Amino acid sequence: MVEVGLADVRDAAERIRGVAHRTPVITSRTLDAAVGAEVFLKCENLQRVGAFKFRGAYNAVSRLSPEQLARGIAAFSSGNHAQAVALAARELGSSAVIVMPADTPASKLDAVRGYGAEVVFYDRYTEDREALGRKLAADRGLALIPPYEHADVIAGQGTAALELFEEVPDLDVLVVPVGGGGLMAGSATVAKGLDDRVRVVGVEPEAGDDTKRSLVADERVNIPVPRTIADGQAANIPGEITFSINRRLVDEVVLVSDDELRDALRFAFDRLKSVLEPSGASGLAALLSKRVPSVEGARVGVILSGGNVGWKRFGELLG
Amino acid sequence: MVEVGLADVRDAAERIRGVAHRTPVITSRTLDAAVGAEVFLKCENLQRVGAFKFRGAYNAVSRLSPEQLARGIAAFSSGNHAQAVALAARELGSSAVIVMPADTPASKLDAVRGYGAEVVFYDRYTEDREALGRKLAADRGLALIPPYEHADVIAGQGTAALELFEEVPDLDVLVVPVGGGGLMAGSATVAKGLDDRVRVVGVEPEAGDDTKRSLVADERVNIPVPRTIADGQAANIPGEITFSINRRLVDEVVLVSDDELRDALRFAFDRLKSVLEPSGASGLAALLSKRVPSVEGARVGVILSGGNVGWKRFGELLG
């Protein structure tokens, strides 16, 4: 059993200090009035690479041996984890090979290559990226950094919640997006480790409710590949490690529809002047659409987990 | 002669404490690399009402007598000052009447009315809004709060720069958007008051270069009404009070084109995950387009002055 504790998150916070951004916490009286609560938004869309993923990737890469850093790192991801590993490798004087779909948008390829990483393509319709990533890592002697199934990655992701509690110590509720469950596991470890009475709420897109179903079944449930605009939360089964933590620490998981995500993107743009990607807005969406029960009068922390969406795609999403 | 000093800004900072947001200062390594400097961005787009204007309006309204607050406040503005005065009046238990153009977009009307203010329309092609505002104030016994020609407004606007220097004490350069000159005058008062060696640079849109021309001529120059996407900077002559301060304290004013403003809006969206209106992006635009000389290796503060632009208009601006 892989264990992650508050001390591991505190250690991760020391490792990322001065490298990751300490992102701001913002508030909005308009939001507070709409929700009927005091809401504190942790802006991980302002993190390096535009998402919380840099925290976990950097923490994991920084724990590799000098020999391993010299050999290099591998990852498979079409999303923010790819950029996070590429940048973490560069920051630590290593090199990275990222396995990405052949149809990855040019902007994402440019970002990963801009951090100096090599990209290896796979066909997302015929090839298994995880198997490919593992083979590549084995063949070349690279350390594979998975997006969430890794204690150091989970501990790193937890540092966002740790900073939020340092700034706003007396939160009653913490609302966190759930994809593979790494951010959720790290955040729940922090919240419950600091104060067992904090209510920890995960948010999934309606189509990607694998963690919610798994909590109900009390075992990992595999669902069809979700169709949702929240591409960062399109997991079809929780991770083994992340679920073992989340089943113990998460009080409940609520769901949001794609339309509720769109409303939250619009609210964030118009009222918070903040660019969020759909996954990054799911906590905000859950609050705005009253999906989180019993928050009236509470102090509620929300992790806005990422903002990687181009303005053209953003316009298409909002119609 | 109206004087504004650092002590006035410090007093204003006390008055707005806990009412205005202390907005975050953000950094971006991508931006630093593009500019060749260390850049610190003061996010007044995250201020209440979405722009720095709330600082000055609140400071000015808070200095009115109880009798005056009971009678009420007047302002004329089609922009962020309207919302700022409306909200400041509400916060201080007063009432506001705002003179606005008959063709004001519904979203801006809704915002002003949402803060409980009365709106009086005028025809921008046939009527003089300032004369109308003054007559209305005189007829009803209201205190007129002008958008920049007022010592308390200028001192209030200076609090954004004061907070920036508190957070980043050793800035070499401060870059500030110039419209009527209130933000510029308050910011310059702070920068030069704290350290005479700080270089203070104003930014105007190319079409709205009244302050730059006025500094060259060493007297207030009246230009044709500017056509620019930076509607918050479409002044055609500097204020008397603001120019008397800025001629003394501002080292130089640089210009940005509308296309450079568009590039900055896009950069802010894609890389800073921040929504800016064109005027609010002018300092960023000046840096990105290398309009500010001699910043290599310097520590540069920039005030991102506002973010009030709907996402549809934003998409139109970027084409």
Interface residues (C-beta under 8 A of the other chain):
Chain A: H21 P24 I26 T27 R29 C43 N45 L46 R48 G50 R266 F269 D270 L272 K273 S274 V275 L276 G307 G310 W311 F314 G315 L318
Chain B: H21 P24 I26 T27 R29 C43 N45 L46 R48 G50 R266 F269 D270 L272 K273 S274 V275 L276 G307 G310 W311 F314 G315 L318
